[in-house]
Structures are given as C-alpha cells and as structure tokens.
C-alpha cells in the first residue's frame, strides 16, 4: 500500500475548480489529457475516496491524491487589486 505524502497547498482563484484542471495545476499530471486516463482508472482519490469523474467540482479544503502525492485546494489570498 502506498503511503500518502503530506498534502501541499495549491491556491485557486475561484470558489471551485474541476478535478482534471486541478490535477494539472498541482503538477500531479503532465498535461490535461492525462486526466482522461488517470480519473476513470480509479487512480485518483478526493478526500480519501476514489473519484473517477474528472469534472468533479473541488472546493477549498479538498485533498486530492494521485500515486502517493497529495495536494490540497487552498484559497488564493493574493488581492486582485481591483477597485470594486
């Protein structure tokens, strides 16, 4: 059994992100098309449960694991400098 690493935080700008996009953003896969392979194969888990839908919406606090590496969806604290 593969032991999960301590999750590292990956900030997102919006309130949610799709699993396939997050896998790429977190550098857990090399390119977006890899999500079409790893998700249906059952290699990805979200919050400890196998997830096969690459379109699943993730929110801040969700932990994604792939091949022993784990990444946590984090809030992007960087202000956007917009006046409104």
N, C-alpha and C positions, 0 to 999 in steps of 0.2 A: 504494500500500500504506500502510495506517495504521500509524504508529509507536506502540508500546505505551508508556504512561506508566510511571514508576517505581511499583511496587506500594505501596499504603498498607496498613497492618496493620488488620485488623478482628478484635478479640478475640471468642472464643466461650467459653461456659461449659462445654459438654460436650466429649467427646472427638471428636465429629464433628457435622456439620451437612449437611443436604441442600442441593444446589446452588440450587434455587429459593428456599429460605429465606435462603441466604447472599447471593444477588443483591439481595434486598430489604434485608437487614441492612446491607449495604455501600453502599446507596443507588445501586446500578448500574441499578436499575429503580424505577419509581414505586410499583407495587403488586404484590402477589404474583401476580395473574393475568397480569401481563406475562411471567412466566417461561414460561407456556404457549405464548407466541408466540416469544420470542427463543431458547429452547432448541432446539425442533425445527427452527427455521430455519437452524441452523448458525452463528449469530452469536456463540456463547459458546465460549470455549476454557478448558480446565483444564490447567495445566502445559504450555501450548503446543500441545495437541491439541484439535481440535473435539469438543465434548461436546453431544449432543442430548438426554440424559436429565436432566430437572430433578430427579429423585430420586437422582441420584448422590451418594454419601456423600463429603464432603470432610473432610480431617483437617488438623491444624496443619501449616503449610508449603505447602499447596496454593495456587497462584496462579490466580485467575480473571480472565479478560479479556473485556470487552464494549465494543465501539465505541471502542477505543483507551484505555480506562481499565482499570486493573488493581488488584486487591485481593488481599491475602494473608491466609489464615486464620491467626490468631495465637492463642496461649494467653492465657486470661484470668488474669492474675496477681493479681487482686483476691481476697483471702481472703473466704470466705463467713461468717466469724465463728461458725461452728457449733462447739459444744464437743466434737464427736466427730470 
